[in-house]
Amino acid sequence: MGRQELLSRLAQRNGRRIVLLVLDGVGDLRTDAQPRTALDEARTPHLDRLAARSSLGRLVPVGTGITPGSGPGHLALFGYEPASPETDIGRGVLEALGLGLDILPDTVVARGNFATVDREGLLADRRAGRLPGAEGRRICARLASRIEAAGDAPGDALGNAVGDGIEIEVHPGEAYRFVLLFRPRPGTPPLGAELADTDPQRLGVAVPPVEAAAGAGEEARGTAARIGPAVAALQAELRDEERANGFLLRGFSKLPALPGVGELHGLRAAALAGYPLYRGVAKVCGMEIVDCGGSFGQVLDRLEERWDDFDYFFLHVKGTDMAGEDGDLPAKVGAIESVDALLPRLLDLGPDVLAITGDHSTPAPMTAHSWHPVPLLLRSENCFVDECPRFTEVEAIRGAIGTIPASDLMGLLLANAGKLAKFGA
Amino acid sequence: MGRQELLSRLAQRNGRRIVLLVLDGVGDLRTDAQPRTALDEARTPHLDRLAARSSLGRLVPVGTGITPGSGPGHLALFGYEPASPETDIGRGVLEALGLGLDILPDTVVARGNFATVDREGLLADRRAGRLPGAEGRRICARLASRIEAAGDAPGDALGNAVGDGIEIEVHPGEAYRFVLLFRPRPGTPPLGAELADTDPQRLGVAVPPVEAAAGAGEEARGTAARIGPAVAALQAELRDEERANGFLLRGFSKLPALPGVGELHGLRAAALAGYPLYRGVAKVCGMEIVDCGGSFGQVLDRLEERWDDFDYFFLHVKGTDMAGEDGDLPAKVGAIESVDALLPRLLDLGPDVLAITGDHSTPAPMTAHSWHPVPLLLRSENCFVDECPRFTEVEAIRGAIGTIPASDLMGLLLANAGKLAKFGA
């Protein structure tokens, strides 16, 4: 029996509240060049007092040595096995979630790059000279008009696709990026996402048409036949553009169909995150999205308002990760101290279980996500109060929780909240 | 998805070099009788300085409480799951690798014991009175002559097997041991290794003929029929010997067909080991064997010569294990100090990632391999510099790497070398 199934069998509801505070990328490194981490350096009186009454430990997001993206990092924190086909969030879907788009389970999503092709139709620049955002938005609007104008006009490749029951949407992303959505209208056959990228990954060759991925089945082949001509018509529409006179599509995917944390664990779960990507991943896991700004203060505003409505709250703080990505240790220290300053507001609500951790480490010296274990602080009435006086990476090594897979955290939170029955008699 | 498959999917090549220095059996015990381990006792100024800039941790070779042989111990260090049917290196193959024989994938290998049978043909001594090596070599030469003389003579059981396309080789091992190889000539049917031992494991019974193992398929049954009479003819050849007038065969096996570390991880991997067994296991894992002597100095000589040719180097030091097997703590301390003295030569090469560990513990008080976790030292630009001032068993308990399966080490080395892409976006 898998762990999630076991937890699900043992689920019991009660009124106790769990708060999972994710300081994105909080874990850092001690290296020759940076002898102390952001958590070492930060002045955190409230966190220190809390650590002295808590269990510490470390979470391994995906596996030893594996550097997780934000998707797998959060899926693991929410109790899902992050490296399995069932939880694989495709690139297209992830980009759409990051843009805050509402994806339905039947929709095929691709991530697009505007690109430049030469007179012979051969790929000359895979990012159209890193097209600025305003240009990207203009071209997306042009494509949207073209889709609308096509209607279901017979004889027009785009119109044929629409007439065949497919809604097509285009949404601009950052710079040269965009997202293309294909959704079957009710009563028309479902669409398959097992489609090959149309990005040849090298210059001087033609952009390939939409085709089923190698080894894909009937559904994907049918989908390629239905949407391929429409994609070609959209490409043709851009022929007179100066730079973005073509595009490449990658990461065709659909939302993974995951059982939600409500169904699995009997939780009424809410996500309070300022950035769309994290809201999107939480939604995939069945959480209700509580609209809020990106600062911890804004998150707390909404938390206080909605405290009575849920029993599991995922709070997301982005600043730690951004500072780590920038290699800016003082900014990371500042982000941690800002959280510390507002921590009393969170504690005043009296969460029955509070976990503070990250979805991965983003060490400032690496200016990137990394594979290093992430420190975890867990406070509840029944947590083992260990001998760690501060919430830091080094203290966490000797914490009572030990070093565990991040996907084990959900069970630990549920246990501390009394939401898991005894296993066996 | 299995861990090895995940690592393989994330593989990215670069020029950075990984060195894995295996101090065979280095882990030791603190007991009532031996209050300090060899690593505790050794004077190791260079290792100490390195430890102060490294991450420490511990490796569990196969599983908690499982004492590994050298084969599984090394397979785990190379990233393979050591307790799976795919990585099972049979006794026959292991013995042949230990003799430095070049085994081909189609060859069936058995490990033999010369034995004594009485006048009724019943087993009287399973090791022929622990026959000395010179006698074993003489008898092997006699068997080899018999094989050569048989040619493919019809009417001779051995000749029939040869005529049926089977090459037979005999190689002496230590004392009463030898190895028997059966290889099908091109164009003849393959041989199966699912054959039962011909060792009844007790005295006073007849030595059974070669038979397919219980539940084995057609290939093994055919193989038994083809090689059985030849084995009987070789037994008959020894009838007039005084002590070694028979033999027992065990561990029929073929090389496991493992994907190599090059194929899996994009590594150009070299093994520098003085002892054939370790070279053999490295070869099974797709490494190139760099011929060298058994001392650490000799290993370093070749390492310096071949530094530009590879990006993964497995260095093997045997002295620590031998001293442990002898229960000789001072010798083990000496073996460690010898490595320490030459460590600057290794560090001067500037490996991007350096791991120092063992394939298992060989505690001197036990004079044998054991199940205890093995200390690990890992140094790279992005290792977490923890608070462990020396490379010892006790310091390793509180190291930043924690206690992890030995088969996780490969992923950690690859991550530290920047040879793994991020998982998910």
Chai-1 contact restraints between the chains, C-beta under 6 A:
chainA,res_idxA,chainB,res_idxB,connection_type,confidence,min_distance_angstrom,max_distance_angstrom,comment,restraint_id
A,L29,B,F384,contact,1.0,0.0,6.0,A-B,restraint_1
A,R30,B,F384,contact,1.0,0.0,6.0,A-B,restraint_2
A,R30,B,V385,contact,1.0,0.0,6.0,A-B,restraint_3
A,V62,B,F423,contact,1.0,0.0,6.0,A-B,restraint_4
A,T64,B,I404,contact,1.0,0.0,6.0,A-B,restraint_5
A,T64,B,D408,contact,1.0,0.0,6.0,A-B,restraint_6
A,T64,B,G411,contact,1.0,0.0,6.0,A-B,restraint_7
A,T64,B,L412,contact,1.0,0.0,6.0,A-B,restraint_8
A,G65,B,G411,contact,1.0,0.0,6.0,A-B,restraint_9
A,G65,B,L412,contact,1.0,0.0,6.0,A-B,restraint_10
A,G65,B,A415,contact,1.0,0.0,6.0,A-B,restraint_11
A,I66,B,F423,contact,1.0,0.0,6.0,A-B,restraint_12
A,T67,B,K422,contact,1.0,0.0,6.0,A-B,restraint_13
A,P68,B,F423,contact,1.0,0.0,6.0,A-B,restraint_14
A,G69,B,K422,contact,1.0,0.0,6.0,A-B,restraint_15
A,G69,B,G424,contact,1.0,0.0,6.0,A-B,restraint_16
A,G69,B,A425,contact,1.0,0.0,6.0,A-B,restraint_17
A,G71,B,G424,contact,1.0,0.0,6.0,A-B,restraint_18
A,G71,B,A425,contact,1.0,0.0,6.0,A-B,restraint_19
A,P72,B,F423,contact,1.0,0.0,6.0,A-B,restraint_20
A,P72,B,G424,contact,1.0,0.0,6.0,A-B,restraint_21
A,A83,B,M1,contact,1.0,0.0,6.0,A-B,restraint_22
A,A83,B,L6,contact,1.0,0.0,6.0,A-B,restraint_23
A,R91,B,A425,contact,1.0,0.0,6.0,A-B,restraint_24
A,L94,B,A425,contact,1.0,0.0,6.0,A-B,restraint_25
A,M366,B,N382,contact,1.0,0.0,6.0,A-B,restraint_26
A,W371,B,A415,contact,1.0,0.0,6.0,A-B,restraint_27
A,H372,B,F384,contact,1.0,0.0,6.0,A-B,restraint_28
A,R398,B,R398,contact,1.0,0.0,6.0,A-B,restraint_29
A,T403,B,G402,contact,1.0,0.0,6.0,A-B,restraint_30
